[in-house]
């Protein structure tokens, strides 16, 4: 949705008293500012009535296991894309059948396999949920005739059904949120999905792809009216116990939708006014050119996951995806997680000379690509040493993308540590390399490039 339209809707909802009270940071089921939220692609329709399988439910669990080791057990939510019918964007507005091509051989059906995955993933600090769409309708959907007959598709000024795109070689039509709600079909869809997969309630989060409002000229209905009913749908999800996350930033949903997949439309002023606990996102879509991409460094950005995860359709004997995952996680997520715990105070300077100031004497400088806390440098360009804040133990993550490091100065809070255990972080877990005595709070060790390490205190003074 373009920013101008979003702000118009925001003002309309305020003026009409329809903007609900902010849900507040403690009402969401998860703290998304401290959670690694990613997508994992499973399948797309093959155009012949079947699926191109990218990951089965079984291979998805292997990816989740490895990602958990690489990300040091950070809390994660992974939304499955293409879990239904023959894959991504297939058969909407229906989403009542699990993709049979993804099942495990030993299970009776694909639903059983998906339930197995949702249960097993919890062992790896991961909630498995779904990527669904409540906006698009396709003419091969089991629900298509009902949606047309009951006037639940938006229309153009000439009265034609509104086409909003083309996916899987089929036209996508805009669902009319008002008429769908009044006919009880939005509620029905949500109820049936939760009956199909009860663990969704326990997970407490669902992702609505392309959840966009558009005017329906053929119904003489504004985008503002559609937004009213969009919020009714949101409340219905919330009343069922689920947070809703979305693809794009919607400023009229601040405080009610905690997370947007693409965070491009947030301005510097927005970052300073809205805490990450209230609204955060995965990353900045490079295709959206009118974006202040520097904000991703100043305030931190997360990672998408789906852009690096492996595919059964592509050979990757050397596990190159792991290297890509490490780069995204250690150069983005560590900083994002760290900064999100702090209060955003101000930004000085302009353009690439900006410096962001946070609580606890933390500064982020664009000019020299640094993150500092007091006199200690947590990051300089692509060399990072951040605390692993979600870990109950005192630990540090170390990563350098291009250069090897012969020694590292540890933060002042480690001055009481005498001996440090150095672990290499791998897809199979942490591998102990050496126990090293510190000299003036400095560790002497050859840290290899593009390799993540974990430091733990071994002996205290």
Buried (B, 14 or more C-beta within 10 A) or exposed (E): BEBEBBEBBBEBBEEEEBBBEEBEBEEBBBBBBBBBBBBBBBBBBBEEEEBBBBBBBBBBBEBBBBBBBBBBBBBBBBBBBBBBBBBBBBBBBBBBBBBBBBBBEEBEEBBBBBBBBBEBBEEBBBBBBBBBBBBBBBEEBEBBEEBBEBBBBBBEEEEEBBEBEEBBEBBBBBBBBBBBBBBEBBBEBBEEBBEBBEBBEBBBBBBBBBBBBBBBBBBEBBBBBBBBBBBBBBEBBBEBBBBBBBBBBBBBBBBBBBBBBBBBBBEBEBBBEBBBBBBBBBBBBEEEEEBBEBBBBBBBBBBBBBBBBBBBEEEEEEEEBBEBBBBBBBBBBBBBBBBBBBEBEEBEEEEEEBBBBBEEEBBBBBEEBBBBBEEBBBBBEBBBBBBBBBBEEBBBBBBBBEEEBEEBBBBEEBEEBEBBBBBBBBBEEBEEEEEBEBEEBEBEBEBEEBBBBBBBBBEEE
